Amino acid sequence: MALIRRVSRLLRADLHALLDQLEEPETLLRQAIREMEAILAGDKQHYKLLLHELEMLEQRAQEIRHALSGGENELDLCFENSQEALARDLIRRRLESESLLQALSARHHRVEKSCNELKAAIEQNHSRLQSTRQKAELFSVEKSRKPSQECWSGAGSRILDQEVELALLREKQKRGLS
């Protein structure tokens, strides 16, 4: 059983090595950059939606606060004219408004927290994207340099000792040092 596991592990490793050779790193890097850009664009769009929701929540909370401040005068008027039934309705609306205001405040807090977390994720993803772009640029520069380096290294290995001796003799002859 152990032998079969070892052979299967060896075959998987060879298969993965073969797949790694077939894949072009430059193509994989470009695909990774495209995917990262798409994720980043989606996150930015979601962030804008969260900011818009925050604005809407603040606006709605402000409207409720304004309505609550005007309700006090109406309640005073009801008590002055002995309209307890109307006062009960006003108090019910005030309590409902205060409850809604608390719910809006809790929602505002959750959205604000999500907004801050998403902003941090966007910044982190942006830095990863920049790093990946730099790696892709380095890879393409290294790829373009490789043939020229091979050319220079190949030329240096073809010079024989006899050629060096002949060149030395010619240089001595030019200078009259024979």
C-alpha positions as CSV (number, residue, x, y, z in Angstrom):
1,M,0.0,0.0,0.0
2,A,2.8,2.4,0.8
3,L,4.5,1.6,-2.4
4,I,1.3,2.5,-4.4
5,R,1.0,5.8,-2.5
6,R,4.7,6.7,-3.2
7,V,4.3,5.8,-6.9
8,S,1.1,7.8,-7.2
9,R,2.8,10.8,-5.5
10,L,5.7,10.5,-7.9
11,L,3.4,10.4,-10.9
12,R,1.4,13.4,-9.6
13,A,4.6,15.4,-9.1
14,D,5.8,14.5,-12.6
15,L,2.4,15.5,-14.0
16,H,2.4,18.8,-12.2
17,A,6.0,19.5,-13.4
18,L,4.8,18.8,-17.0
19,L,1.8,21.1,-16.6
20,D,4.1,23.8,-15.2
21,Q,6.3,23.6,-18.2
22,L,3.3,23.8,-20.6
23,E,1.9,26.9,-18.9
24,E,3.4,30.2,-19.9
25,P,4.2,32.3,-16.9
26,E,3.7,35.6,-18.7
27,T,0.2,34.5,-19.8
28,L,-0.6,33.4,-16.3
29,L,0.6,36.8,-14.9
30,R,-1.5,38.7,-17.4
31,Q,-4.6,36.6,-16.6
32,A,-4.0,37.2,-12.8
33,I,-3.7,40.9,-13.4
34,R,-7.0,40.9,-15.4
35,E,-8.7,39.0,-12.6
36,M,-7.3,41.3,-9.9
37,E,-8.4,44.4,-11.9
38,A,-11.9,42.9,-12.2
39,I,-12.1,42.2,-8.4
40,L,-10.8,45.6,-7.6
41,A,-13.4,47.3,-9.9
42,G,-16.2,45.3,-8.3
43,D,-15.0,46.2,-4.8
44,K,-14.8,49.9,-5.8
45,Q,-18.4,49.7,-7.1
46,H,-19.6,48.0,-3.9
47,Y,-17.8,50.7,-1.9
48,K,-19.6,53.5,-3.8
49,L,-22.9,51.7,-3.1
50,L,-22.1,51.5,0.6
51,L,-21.3,55.2,0.6
52,H,-24.6,56.0,-1.1
53,E,-26.4,53.9,1.5
54,L,-24.7,55.8,4.3
55,E,-25.9,59.1,2.8
56,M,-29.4,57.8,2.5
57,L,-29.4,56.5,6.1
58,E,-28.1,59.9,7.4
59,Q,-30.7,61.7,5.4
60,R,-33.6,59.5,6.7
61,A,-32.3,59.9,10.3
62,Q,-32.3,63.6,9.9
63,E,-35.9,63.6,8.6
64,I,-37.0,61.6,11.6
65,R,-35.2,63.9,14.1
66,H,-36.9,66.9,12.4
67,A,-40.3,65.2,12.7
68,L,-39.6,64.3,16.4
69,S,-38.7,67.9,17.3
70,G,-42.0,69.2,15.7
71,G,-44.1,66.6,17.6
72,E,-43.4,68.2,21.0
73,N,-45.4,71.3,20.1
74,E,-48.3,69.2,18.9
75,L,-48.3,67.1,22.0
76,D,-48.4,70.3,24.2
77,L,-51.4,71.4,22.2
78,C,-53.2,68.1,22.7
79,F,-52.7,68.3,26.5
80,E,-53.8,71.9,26.6
81,N,-57.1,71.0,24.9
82,S,-57.6,67.7,26.8
83,Q,-57.3,65.5,23.7
84,E,-55.7,62.4,25.3
85,A,-56.7,60.1,22.4
86,L,-54.9,62.3,20.0
87,A,-52.0,62.6,22.4
88,R,-51.7,58.8,22.6
89,D,-51.5,58.6,18.8
90,L,-48.8,61.2,18.8
91,I,-46.9,59.4,21.6
92,R,-47.2,56.1,19.6
93,R,-45.8,57.8,16.5
94,R,-43.0,59.3,18.5
95,L,-42.1,55.9,20.1
96,E,-42.2,54.3,16.6
97,S,-40.0,57.1,15.2
98,E,-37.5,56.7,18.1
99,S,-37.4,52.9,17.5
100,L,-36.9,53.5,13.8
101,L,-34.1,56.0,14.6
102,Q,-32.3,53.4,16.7
103,A,-32.6,50.8,13.9
104,L,-31.3,53.3,11.4
105,S,-28.4,54.1,13.8
106,A,-27.5,50.4,14.1
107,R,-27.7,49.9,10.4
108,H,-25.6,53.0,9.8
109,H,-23.0,51.6,12.2
110,R,-22.9,48.2,10.4
111,V,-22.7,49.8,6.9
112,E,-19.9,52.2,8.2
113,K,-18.0,49.2,9.5
114,S,-18.4,47.4,6.2
115,C,-17.3,50.5,4.4
116,N,-14.1,50.8,6.4
117,E,-13.3,47.1,6.0
118,L,-13.9,47.3,2.2
119,K,-11.7,50.4,1.9
120,A,-8.9,48.6,3.7
121,A,-9.4,45.5,1.4
122,I,-9.3,47.8,-1.7
123,E,-6.1,49.4,-0.6
124,Q,-4.5,46.0,0.0
125,N,-5.7,44.6,-3.3
126,H,-4.5,47.7,-5.1
127,S,-1.0,47.3,-3.6
128,R,-1.1,43.6,-4.6
129,L,-2.1,44.5,-8.1
130,Q,0.8,47.0,-8.4
131,S,3.2,44.4,-7.1
132,T,1.9,41.8,-9.7
133,R,2.2,44.4,-12.5
134,Q,5.8,45.1,-11.5
135,K,6.5,41.3,-11.5
136,A,5.0,41.1,-15.0
137,E,7.1,44.0,-16.2
138,L,10.3,42.4,-14.7
139,F,9.4,39.1,-16.3
140,S,9.0,40.6,-19.7
141,V,12.3,42.5,-19.3
142,E,14.1,39.4,-18.2
143,K,12.6,37.5,-21.2
144,S,13.8,40.1,-23.6
145,R,17.3,40.1,-22.1
146,K,17.7,36.3,-22.1
147,P,18.5,35.9,-25.8
148,S,21.2,38.6,-25.7
149,Q,22.8,37.1,-22.6
150,E,22.8,33.7,-24.2
151,C,24.5,35.2,-27.3
152,W,27.3,36.7,-25.2
153,S,27.8,33.6,-23.1
154,G,27.9,31.4,-26.3
155,A,30.4,33.6,-28.0
156,G,32.9,33.5,-25.1
157,S,33.0,29.7,-25.0
158,R,34.1,29.3,-28.7
159,I,37.4,31.1,-28.4
160,L,40.3,28.6,-28.3
161,D,43.7,28.9,-26.7
162,Q,45.4,28.8,-30.1
163,E,43.4,31.8,-31.2
164,V,44.4,33.7,-28.1
165,E,48.1,32.9,-28.8
166,L,47.8,34.0,-32.4
167,A,46.2,37.3,-31.4
168,L,49.0,37.8,-28.8
169,L,51.7,37.3,-31.4
170,R,50.0,39.7,-33.8
171,E,49.8,42.3,-31.0
172,K,53.5,41.9,-30.2
173,Q,54.4,42.1,-33.9
174,K,52.4,45.4,-34.3
175,R,54.2,46.9,-31.4
176,G,57.6,45.6,-32.5
177,L,58.1,43.4,-29.5
178,S,58.8,40.1,-31.4
